[in-house]
Amino acid sequence: MLREFINLYGCRIGDNSRVGTFVEIQKNSSVGKNCKIQSHSFICEGVDIMDNVFIGHNVSFINDKYPRSVNPDGTLMNDADWSVSKTLVGKGASIGTSATILSGVTIGENSIIGAGSVVTKDIPANVIAAGNPARVLRTVGGKSLPERGKRVS
């Protein structure tokens, strides 16, 4: 279901996905099946969202590690002057309201990102991460994290 006042161009959206009002999804990005994208979110070029993902209100993705308006010679930059850093949101992940996802990261399957978090590096699968910068707090389901080098049972 696509709501009114959305801006979609050159992107792919899977079956049964819902996109809320005032969302922009740019070219060369994709949203999988059965996703819910809440209002006022921004999904820029280079973002791939797998199936069954929840994106809360006002979530913003970034696709440029060093954004600039002009080249060193003062000319305005265009598409040929920069490269997109790919971002991946794994199957079943949830991203809370007003989170910011920096470029070039992967959010693992079934992970949950807390509201207002700033994701600056990869988040593993099946964990809850929050804060600025986002840090892994525990596993999904409440299990505590293992000591470094040990496995979660």
Phi, psi and omega in degrees: 000128179249125180278173176286162175061046173244157182237105180238129175206129176064022181246170176241136178231126184285166180302145175065013177273148181243132181238121184281174181297146176062033175262142171240130175235117188272173180302154176058032172234163182216149176236130182285194179280151172058035178262157175232118179249113183283168186300155174066019179270155182233117179243107187271173178307138176092002179262128175244120180249121182283184183294153171063031182263143174250128176241116182289179179298142170061030175279136180237133174256149179237141183237011182226121182289331183225072185292138177217155177270325185231158174284167178305333180275003178091354178283147179297138178286150174228186184304329182285347185265002180211165178234145181281134171264120183290145176229139181234131173248116186290160181308132174078005180287159176228134180238122185286164181310137174063019174286152175241128183248112181287167187287151172077016181255162173239132172255120187292161180306139175063009178282157180238128177253124183294153179303138177077003182288156173241110182271114184251347180212170182304142176246126182291170178291150170062037177230165172251127180231144180203163175110183179226101359286157181296133177234147178290127182260317180191176177278159174294136183097000173088358179292139178288160180285147178287160172295153182308129178091352179256156182265150173279132180272000000 
